[in-house]
């Protein structure tokens, strides 16, 4: 697993640490090379490129196989857009684990617009580790807030992903649901802590039995210090 690089980001009310990940993509995938050097794999999966990419990501990487002649054993991948589309299918809107909570009052067209913006955020980390995915989402949403957003508890859609990702005006509730939409597209369910309460809110995610906080507004992404307890709130 790649090491995290700690960075510091400040908000008006407080300063807190949030992790930033090093580059996770390090090698291209050569289907011809992989097939030629892994006869046991092609005996089961054939030579279809999409199947070989999935095999490498699901087991070949952990087994220390090389994805290309220039790559190193167990390298993570820098896939082309075409390869990404072949190997990964994002969870569609209708199948999102937290659909009801995320949708709020968005129309179907507004939901689709927010979904497409979230898809842009998560696609680069579709095959990264769970920890890398969470940090990337939180870092991306925080950068969005710092560069192009305003905080609001009264603007239209202030508490849903459309407000955060499209209108760029939202409260922490909108940030949580934008975060949750990104998580769900990757197939990651979450708990909305303090949902519908007049209190700070965040996403709580199970990472291999350890719960993480994903909170772009609260400037924290990492293990929770105690169940549903925020280290900075």
N, C-alpha and C positions, 0 to 999 in steps of 0.2 A: 504494500500500500504506500502511495506517495505521502511524503511528509507534508504537513500543513505549515504554511508560513504565516506567522502572526502579524497582523497589521492593526493600526489604530484608526478609528473614525470617530468624529465628534458630532453630536447633535446640539441643539440649543440648550437642552436641559441637562445633559450629562455626556460623559465620554465613557466608552466601553470598548473592550477588545472584541474583534470579530476575525475569524480565521479566513485566510485567503489561500487558495490551493495553487500548488505549482502545476505546470502544464502536465496533463495526464496523457495526451496523445503523443506517441513517440515513434511510431513505425507505420509504414503503409502495409497493406495486406495484398499479397500476390497469390491469387488462387492457384495458378499453375504450379508455383513453387510448393505451396502447401500440399497440393494433391500429390505431387511427385515424391515428396519426402515423408508422406504419412499414408502409406498404403492401407494401414488398418482403418483409417478414417474413411477413405474413399470406398472401401469394401462395404461399409455400412451406409454412408451418406451420399455416395456418388461424387461427381465432379462439379455439381452445380455450385456456382460461386456463392450464392446467398446461403446455402446449406453449410458450406465450408466456413464462411464468416461466423455463422451462428455457432458452429462447433468450436471454433477457436475461442470465441467469447464465453461460451458456456462451460468449456472444460479444457480446451487446448492451452489457453493462457495459464491456468492453474497447474497444468501438467508440464509446463516449461517448454512447450513447442515453439518453434520460430515461425512468425507470420510471413517472413520474406527472407530472401538471401541476405539482405543488408540488416535485417532486424536482429534483435537479441532474444534469447529464450524468455517467454513470458511477457514480452513487451505489450503495453497497451497500444491501441490502434488510432491512427489518423486516417479515418475512412473518407473517401470521396463522397460527394452528395449522392451520387448514384448508388454507391455501395450502402450508404446509410438507409436509403429508401428500400433497398432490397432486404436488408437485414432487420429493420426495426419498424414496427407498426405502433404508433402512439395510441393510447386508449381513447376511443371516440367519446364525444360528449355524453351520449346516452348511457355509457358504461362507467362513467366516473364514480369512484367509490363514495365521494361526499357530494354527489350531485345536488341534492336538495339544499344543503347548507350553502353551497357555492352560488347557486343560481339567484337566490333572493328575488329581487323584482326585475331582473333583466329579461328583456324579450328574447326570443330565440335568435334573432339576428344580432342583438347585442352580445349574447352569450357566444355566438360564433366569432364575432370580432375579438372578444377577449381571449377566446381559445386560440385563435391564430397568433395573437401577440405572445401568449404564454408558450406556444409551440416553438416560436423563434428562440425563446430563452432556454428551453430544455433540450432542444435537439443536439446541441454540441456535447452534452453530457449523457446522452442516452445510454452509452455503454461504460460510463465511468462507475467507480464504486459508489455505494449508497452515501457514504460520508462526503465524497466529492460532489455528488449531485446536490445534496442539501446545502453545502457551503456555496456552490455556484449559484443556486437559486436565490439564496439570501443576499449574497453579494451583488447580484445583478439587480434585484429589486431595490436594494438600498442605493445603488448608484443611480438608478432611475429617479428615485425620490430626491436625491441630492442635486441632480442636474436639471430636472424638468418638471417637478411636481410641487403642489401646494397641499398643506394639511387642511382638511375640512371635515366638519361634522354636520354640515348642512347642504352642501352641494349635491346635485343630482348624482345618484349612484356612489355616494361617499363611502358606503359600506359593502361594495361588491367589486369583483374583478374588472368590470367595465369602467368603473370610476378610476381605479388605479392604473390599469394597463392602457386604456384608450383615452379617457378624458384627463388623466393625470391630476386628479384631485380626489383625495380620499383620506379616511381616518385609519387608525390601526386595524379596525375591523375589515376595511377594504383591503389592506395590506395582507391580512391573514388569509382572506379568501383568494387573493391573487397568488399568494404563496401556495395555498392548498390546490388551486387549479394546476399550477406547475407540477406539484407533487403527484396529483392524480393522473395527469397525462403520462407520467412515467410509471404508473401502476403502484404508487405509494399512497396508502391511506393515512389519515392523520386525525388527531383530535383537536378541535377548536377550543382551546382553553379560555374560559370566561366568556363564551359566546353569548351575545345579547345582554351582556352586563355593562354597566357604566364603569369599566375598569380596563386596564391594559390587557390586550389579548394576543395570543400567539399560537403557532402550530406545534403540536407535540407528536413526535414520530418515533416509532419503534425501530431501532437500528440493531438488529441481531440481539434482542433482549435488553438493550440499554436504551432508555428514552432520551431523545434529543429535543432541544428547543430550537425552532427555526423562526427567527424573529428579526426581520429587516428593520422595523421601526425601533426595536429595543437594542439593536446593534449586538446581537448575540446569536451564534449558531454553534451548538455543542451540547454535551451531556447536561441534563438537568441536575442540580445539586440535591434535590429531593423531589418526590412526586408532585408535579404541577407547580413547582416553585421556580421562580425566575431569579437568577443571580443578581440582577440589577434593579429589581422592582420591589 
